[in-house]
Amino acid sequence: MADKNFVRSMFNNIAPTYDKLNHILSLNIDKIWRKKAVKRICKNLRNSESHVLDVACGTADSSIALAKAGIPFVTGVDISEGMIKVGEEKIKSLNLNNINLKVEDCENLSFEDNSFDSAFIAFGIRNFEDKKKGLNELRRVLKDNGHLLILELSVPQNKILLSLYKLYFLHILPFIGKKISGDSKAYTYLPNSVMNFPKPKEFMAMMEECGFKNVKQKALTFGLCRIYEGFV
């Protein structure tokens, strides 16, 4: 279980180098995954006034992708003030007026019930201190027939790929991360948070327990990442 205060402090510390490191360490594959996820969100939106909540939005990559895809209203929330600050600078430089970022505890959202048509979490659910509480909050703020899409890193099932994955993720990634960001704890925590994330069937059962229906998942890039979806 991730400690909320540790996660906030960690992301505040690495915010200035987060984007650079994220794209280097993922070999830019994260952009392809995000593009697929945004396309699925757009497909499920039913009206021209749709409002999408980008949860654990970080430096607003997903919020920006959603806005560029034509979604009229995007609200991004994150527990880290440092990440939100970087995101706001990016949005300003792109002159995007349909994105609003807020510092929020994603397990205790300030929004009213039935506020959003869709919610998106890209690479953030594993950092929740209480995943069930976070999922229940998302169900609360989604409208009837609302759509939740979660994009999260995953552990591949193939034994050969898993061996290479562990070599890179548990040894090479922390070394590069420390060199560039200067934070050794962050890039030790991040791979461990992926390794300790519930297995697909377990996480889908958790979503169903929190009231989501028609829950499904799809593996991307040999299981390095997964899309989870559910409806209210």
N, C-alpha and C positions, 0 to 999 in steps of 0.2 A: 504493500500500500504506500502510495506517494504521500509525503508530508507536505501539506499545502504551503506552509511558510518556506520550506526548503525550495519547493518548485518556483514560488514567486521570486525568491532571492536569486536562484540559479538563472532564471530567464532574464531577470534584470541585468545580471552580470554579463551574459553572453549576447544581449540584444544588439550591440554595435557590430558584431561579426557574424550574427546568426545567419543572415541571408547568404553571405559568401560561403560560409561553411556548409550550409544545408545543401546548396546546389553542387558544391565540389564533392561532398561525401556521398551524395546520391547519384552522382554522374548525370545530373539534370533529369533523371528518370521521374523524379517527383512531379515535374511539370506535366509529363504525359499522364501520370495517374490523376492529377488534379483536373486536367482537361476532360478526362473520361467521366469523372465524378460530377463536374459542373454540367456536362451534357445531360447526365441522367436527372439531375435536379431540374433543369429547364424543361425536360420532357414531362415531368410530373406536375408542373405548375399550370393552373387552370385559368388564370385571369391576368389582365394587363396591369393590375395594381398589386401584384404579388410582393410580399415582404419576406425576405429570407434572413434568418439569423445564422451568422457565422460564429460558431462557438470555439473558444480557445484559438482565436483568430491570429495570434502571434503578430507578425509584422504585416499582416493584411494581404498576403499573396492570394488567399482564397477569396477574400472580400473583393479584391480588384478583379479577379477572374470572373466572379459572379456578375459584377457590374458591367464588365466588358461584354459579357454574354447577353446583355440586354435586360437583366433583372432590374426593375425600376427602383426598388428600395432594399438596401442591404444594411444590416446592423451587425457590426463585429464586436465581440466581447472577449476580453482576456484578463487574467488575474495579474499580469505583469505590466506595470506602468511603463517600463523601459521598452517592451515590445510594442505597446500601443503608440508610444512616441515615434518610433521608427516607422510604423505603419502610417501614421498621420502625415509624416513628411513625404512618404511615397505617394499617398493619395493626392496631396497638394501639388506635387510635381506633375502628376498626370491630369490635374484639373478635373477630377471626378467628383461630381456634386451629389451623387446618390448613395454615398457611403457614410455611415456614422459609426465611429468607434467609441467604445466605452470601457473603462476599467470596471470589471465585474467579477465576482466570485461565481464561477459557472455552476456551482452546486447550490447557489442561493441567488437566483436571478431576480432582478427588481421589476421585471415586466409582468403585466397582468396576464391572467389566463387567456388562452385562445388568441394570442397576439400575432403569430407568425404562420405563414403557409408552409414553410419548409425550414428545416434546420440542418446545418452542415458542420461536421467536425473533421478537420483534416489533421491527422497526426497529433491529436491532443487528448483523446479520451483516456489513453494509458497514463496520463499525468494527473488524473482526477484522484483526490484522496479517497472519495467514496463514489465509485462508478454507478452504483444503483441510485444513489441520491441524485447524481447528475442526470441520469436517464429519466428519473421521475420528474425532475424539473423541466426537462425538454418536452416530455409528454404534456406537462401542465401548460406550457406556453404555446404549444402547437394547436392550431385550429382543428376542428373535426375534419377528418380525411387528410390531415397534415402529414408531411413526408419527412422522415429523418434519414439522412445518409451520413455514414461514418466511413472515413478513409483512414486506414491504420496500417502501420508496418506489421509484418507477420514473419513467422519463422517458417522457412520452406520445409516440406516434408521429405523430399528426396535426400537420401543419406550423403551422397557425394556433394551435392549443392549445400547441404547443411554444414558439412565440414569446412567448406570454403567460406561460407557465410560467417561461421563462428570465428574463423581466423581473421577475417576482415573486420567484423562488427565488434569483436571483443578485444582485439589487439591493435590493428592498424588504425581504425577509426578513432579510438581514444588518443592515440599518439598524435595524429594529425590535428584533432580537435584541440588538444592541449597546446600544441605549437602555435596555432593561429589565434585561439581565443585566450590563452593563458589560464584557462579554467580546467583543471584536471578532473574535478568532481563531476562537472556537467557531462563530459563525454565518456565517463564511466557509468553514470546514472542512466543516460539515454539508452545505450544498448541493453542494459539490464532491465529497463522498463519494458522493452520489447520482448525480451526472453521470458519475462514473468507475466506477460499479458495472457488472459484466459484463452484457451484454445477455441477455435471457431464455434464448435457446438456449444461450449459452455457460455460463450459470450452471447450467442443467439438466444439461448435459454434465459439469460439475464435480461435481454431486451424484451422478451415475451413476458417475463415475470413483472416487468415494469409497465406492461400494458400495451406494448406495440404488437401489431398484427401483421400477417403476411411477411414475416421476417425472413430474409434470405441473405446470402453472402456470395461473393464472387472473388476468386483468386486472380491476382494480376502478376505478370512477370514471374512465373514459376512459384508463386506463393510468397514473394517478397513483400507483397502488399495485398490488402483485402478491402473490398467494399462491402459494408453491411448496410442493409436497408430495412426500414419498417414503417408502418403507417399507423396513425391514430384511429 
